[in-house]
Every structure is written in C-alpha cells, then in structure tokens.
Amino acid sequence: MPLLRSVFIALSRNRLLRRFSERSRIGVRLSSRFVAGMEIDDALRVAEALNKQGMAVTIDSLGESVSSEADAVAAAMIYHRLLDAIAARKLNANISVKLTQVGLSFSSELAEDLAENLARHANAKSSFVRIDMEDSSLTQSTLDIVRRIHAKPLLRDAIGVVIQAYLYRSQADIEQLLSEGIRVRLCKGAYNEPAEVAFPHKADVDANYVRLAAVLLSSETYHGLATHDEDMIAAVKTYANQHSIDLSRFEFQMLYGVRRDLQRTLVREGYNVRVYLPFGSDWYPYFMRRLAERPANILFLMKTLLRF
C-alpha cells in the first residue's frame, strides 16, 4: 500500500494528466464524489444541505502554488466572497486556505498580508480561517505566519492551523501552538514525506495521532480532530469519556464524500462534526491525494469508470 500511495502522489504532480483530467467530462464526473462543484454557488448549496444534516462545514477553494501576485490576489478574493456569502446565508461554515494559493511559494510577505486580510474579514463576520498545512518544506513558514497573525489584536479567535501527525516535529509544534491558544486541526498527513522528517509506518503515525489528540483534548482550546479511521475515533471517544471532556469542546472533521455513514453516525451520537468541502476547477491534485490516502477511494474510482 505505501507503493500505491507513492504512485498516486506522483500522479498528483503530473501536469499533462492534470490538464487532461480537469478538462474532460469523465474527470469532472469522477471528481464529483469528493468535490462539491466548480463554482461558489455549488459549494454554498452543498454546505447548506450539510448544515441541515447537523454538520458544520469548512469550505476550500481548490488551488495551490500560484506563480504571480495577480493570481494570489484573485484566489484571496474568492475567499472574501465566500466569507460574505456564508454570513449572508447564515451558514454554519468557515474557510480553509492554503498559503501557497495566496503566494507563499514566491513571497511570504504577500501570503501573510493576504491571509491577515482574510482573518480580519472573518473576524468582522464572526467567522474563522483555517490555514491548511502543505508539505514539510513549508511547515515552519506556515506556522510562523499563523502565529504572527494570531498575535494581532482582535485576531486570536479568527485563525487556526493544521498539524500533521506523521511529522516527528508535530508534538513540539502543538505544545507551542497551545501555549499561544491557537486552534488546531489534527490530521495524519497526505503528502509523501521522507523518513528523515516523518514516521514511515502507519502504526507509528496512528500512535502519534492518538498521543497528540489526547494533548489537544486536554487543552482549553477548541480543536478539530480530522480522521476517517474508526480506531482513531474510538480512541478519541474513550479518552474524552475517561477524562470527562464535554463533547462541546472539540469536533470531528471529515472530508466531503468520504465515510458519509460515519459522519451521520457521529452526529446522531451527539458529536460535533465538520465536513471539509472543496470546490473549484483546480481539483486534480486534491482528488489524487484522496485516492492515495484510502484504498476504498480507488475502488470507488474503478466502479465509477465501469459505469461509462
């Protein structure tokens, strides 16, 4: 399975296949399982439906690694439109942003400025910006930017970040973030990282996820625990029960289109659930990473192909 994961991660970076897939009818149809649609209104419509099912939403306008200031500003403007639309429709939703989408790969100053503007807008709308984590080469710069924005007056409750359990450094990062009261989404990690920086074996990643989840649950800050792994979910439930942690102090987070049955079950059991809801025409890298993460997603792909 690690080999299969590596193959799909490599395919996620294939420009020729990406260009073909994002322009083809078959590609768009395949992506619809994990992507809410191509336009803002598509995402808002799905978000409203999920809210009616008792689930909160974080909306992600797909795209990463822009190469110009104009593209970075345009990407940020989509998020500003989202924040206005979320408030106007009174949705239980916030936004998730990759810093490379707003210029981090060529200007950390630009990325920080655009992210701060989004946090200020979110604060004005009583909303929230989650800064997504990308590959390990960007971990430190991403955390530095989030910490600086969080330290600004009025922005403490407007921004948070993602930590990946497969990185060795994540426990120290979480301890630093908690000392500053920064909200964390904990996930396992979706990039192909070298053994020098990340646990190479699933069992070690799982063990670290459980350890870090316990640290987050024991803090006073509201956090998100992102996983579809029922063993991880069971471990979180057990820890919360044993330590009398109220269910209002944390939420489970899951991807749109993945384990919908489990999402509904958790809602029925009284847990807070937030669905990560991506949309947009730049869906290919995200889609391929979903296939890399979970064998069941590949089975879904094959079944869908057979219907054509």
N, C-alpha and C positions, 0 to 999 in steps of 0.2 A: 504493500500500500504506500509506503514512503516514495517508491519509484513512480507510482501513478500520480501521486501528489506533485512530484517534481516536474513530470511531463506537463500537467495542466498549468502549473505556474509558468513554465517556459512558454506554453502556448498563449498565455495571457499577455505576453510581451511581443507576440508575433504581429507586426504591423500589417502585413499582407492579409493574413487571415482575419484580423480585426476589421480591416476596411471592407472585405467581402461580407463578413457576418453582419456588421452594423447596417449595411445597405440592402441586405437580402430579406425577402419576405419570410423565408424559413428561419433565419436568425432572429428576427424580431418576434416571431411566434414562439420560438424556443425560450427566449428571454422572458416572456410574459409571466412565467411561473415565479420568477424572482424579482422582477422589475415592474413597478406599478403602471408604467406607461411612458410616453415620450414627453409629455407636457405637464406644466404645473397643475393644470386643472385635473389631469388624470390622477396625480398624487393626492390632491386635496379630496377628490371623490373617494378614493380608497381609504384615506385617513378617516374620513367621516364614517365610512362603513365599519372600520375597525373600532372607532370610538363607540359606536352603537353596540358592539360586542363586548364592551367593557375594557378595551385595551387602549393604552396611550400609544403615541407614535413619535418617532424621530425621523424627519424627512431628510434625505440625502439627494442632492442634485449631482448626478454622476459625472465624473470627470476628474482628471488628475494631471499633474505635471504640465501645466500650461507653460508656454515659452515666451510670452510677451506681457507687458503691463496691461495692454488693452484687453487681452483675454482674461487676465486675472480680475480686472475691474468688472468685466462682463459677468464672470462667474459669481462674484460677490453680489452683484445686482440681482441675480436670480434669487439669492438667499434673502436679500432685503424684501423682494416681492413676496417671498414665502412668509416671512415674519408678519407682513401686513395682512396677507390673506388668512393666515392662521388666527390672528387676532380678530379680523372681521367676521370670520365664520365661527369664532369661539370654539375652536378645536382644542382637544387635549393633545397638543403636539409641540415639539420643538425642532431644532435643526441640527444636523451633523455635517461638519465641514472638514475636508482635507486641506492642509495648509499648502500642499503643492498645487492645489487647484486655484489658490489665490497668490501664487508667485514664489513660494518658498525655495523652489529649486534654483532660482536665479537672483532673488532679492529677499532676504529675511526681513528687511525693514518694510518693504511693501506688504509682505504677508502679514506681518504683525499689525501694521496700520489698518489693513482691510479687516482682519479678524477683530481688532479692537472696535472698529466701527460697527461690526455686526453685533458684538457683545453689548455695545451701548444701545443699539436699536432693540435688541432682545430685552434688555433691562426696561426700556421705555414701554415695551409691550407686555411686560410681566412674563417673559419667555426665557429661553435658555439656549446657549450654543454649546454643543459638544464637539470638541476638536478630536477628529479621528487620528489614530496612530497609523503610521505607514511603516516602511521597512526600518531596520535598526540603525541605518546610517542617518536617519532623521529623528531618532528618539530624543536626543539631548536638545536639539534646536527646537523641537516641538514643545517639550516640557518647559524650556526657558521662556518661550513666548507665552504659553498659558500662564505661567507663574507671574510674569510681569503684568499681564492684563488683569489677572485676578487681584493683584495688589492695588489696582487703581480704585479710587473712591467710587462707590456705587456698583462696582462690577463683580463683587465677591460671589453673588448668587446668580451671575449671568453666564458663567463659563465653566466648563469642566473638560476632562480629557480621558483618553482611553489608555489602559495599561494592558500589555500582553503577557500572559503567564508563562509563555515559553522562553522569555528572556531571563538570563541569570540576574540581571540588574533590577528586575521588577520589584523585589521586596524593598530594596533601598529606595527606589523611586516612590513607592506607595507610602513609606514612612515619611518621606519629605513632603509629599502632597498632603497627607493627613495633618501634618504639623501646621500646615497653612490653611486647612479647611477646604481643600479643593475636592470637588466631587469627581469620582472615578467610575468609569465603566470598565469592568474587568472582563477580558476575553482570553481565549487561548492563543490566538495569533494566526494570521492567514498568509504569511509570507515565507519564502524559502530561505531560512537563515543558516549561516554556517555554525558548526558545532562550537566554535570559539565564543559565540555570544548567546546561543540558545540551546536548551535541552534537546538532544536529538531523538529521544524516545518518548512515545506517548505517555507511558506510565509516569515518567518524571514530570511531564507537563501537567498531567492530571493532579499529581500530588501537590505540585506548586500552586495550581489553581485553587485547590481546597485550602491550602495554608493561607493564601492571600485573601480568599473570600472570607475566612474567619477574621482576619485582621480588619477588613473593611466593615464587616457586620458589627464588630465590637466598637467601632468608632461612633461619634455623634453625628457624623455627616451622612447624608442620604446618598446611596450609591446604586449603581446598576450592575447586575451580575449577568453577563451575556453568555449563554450556553444553550445547546440543544441536547447535551449529554445528560441522560437521566440519572447517571451515577453522581454527576456533579450537583444536579438539582437536589437529589436525595441528601447529599452531604450538607448542602446549604440549609435545607429544611431541618435536618437533625440538629445542626449547630444552633440555628435560631431557636428551636424548641428547647434545647438543653440550657440555653443561656437567657431564656425569657425575652428574646428580642421581638418586639412588636412588628407585625407584618407591614406596618406603615413606614418603617424605617429603611426599606430597600425595595428594589424591584428586580424581577427577572426581565431580561431582554432577549429577544429572538429575531431572526431575520424573516422578512416577508417571504411567504411561500415555503418555509421550512418548518416542519412539525406543527402544523396548524392544530392538529388534535391535542398536542401537548399544551399549546398556548391556551386553548379553550378550557382544558382541564385545570390549569393553574388559576385561571380567572374564577372558575367555579369553586375552587378551594379557598378563595379569598386573598390570593397573592396579587400584588401589583405586577402587571405585565406591560412592557413597551415593545412595540414592533418597529424594527429598523426598516424604513420604507424608502427604497431608492427609486429614482425615475430619471429619464433623460435618454438621449440618443447615444451617449458615450458609455454604453452598458457593457461592452465586451470584456474588459479586464475584470470587472466585478463578477460577471457571470462565470468566467473561467475559474476564478478563485473559489466560488461556491462549489463548483464541480470538484476542485482539488480537495476541499475540506471534508467531503462526505460522500462515500460510495453510493448511498441511496440516491443522491442527486444525479449521478451518472446513469443509474438505472432509469430514472425519470426521463432523462435526455433520450435514451435509446427507445423507450416506449413511445415518446412523442414523435421521434423520427419515423417510426414504423406506421404512424397514422397518415403520413403524407402519401 
